[in-house]
Amino acid sequence: MLLIRKMSRRSKANSYLLYVLMLVGCLSFSSGLLAQIDERQMMLLANNCLQCHASAETGAPLIGNAEKWRSISAKGEDKILENVVHGIGGMPPLGYCSACSEDDFRVLIRFIAGLPDQKGH
Ligand code: HEC
């Protein structure tokens, strides 16, 4: 009980992190996607992407919305990467993640979109 009360007083950023950790818990049972995302990238995701991609009011395609991501992924990963780097519609250039490398973006995009990694998992 005390723990729950403590958590609810935490900052918004921390609740995103909590969300990610819960998500990780669920996904790790259901897919092999997690093998490719490391802890640092998980933090980049939590600090930069989830404020929109886990929040319906922003109009961003939500993480876990398979139908939405299916039509986006039809563009191909390179095109999607380009859109993330330059921005598209309400998506800001780099998704605010100035610390993300190209590799980070590829991993984050695959993770958010639920795409298979290169080994085809
Ligand atoms: C300020 C809100 C915001 C942030 C922060 C943000 N996104 Fe987005 N993102 C959006 C919106 C809105 C769209 C839909 C854009 C459209 O198609 O009009 C989008 C679309 C995308 C797409 C689909 C691009 C395409 O080709 O259709 C990807 C992939 C994506 N975001 C990844 C990320 C990643 C990775 C991060 C973090 C590094 C991130 N976003 C951060 C709002 C955001």
Residues whose N, C-alpha, C, O or C-beta is under 5 A from the ligand:
A	BS01	HEC	N48 C49 C52 T58 G59 A60 P61 I72 K79 I80 N83 V84 I88 G89 G90 M91 P92 L94 G95 Y96 C97 L108 I109
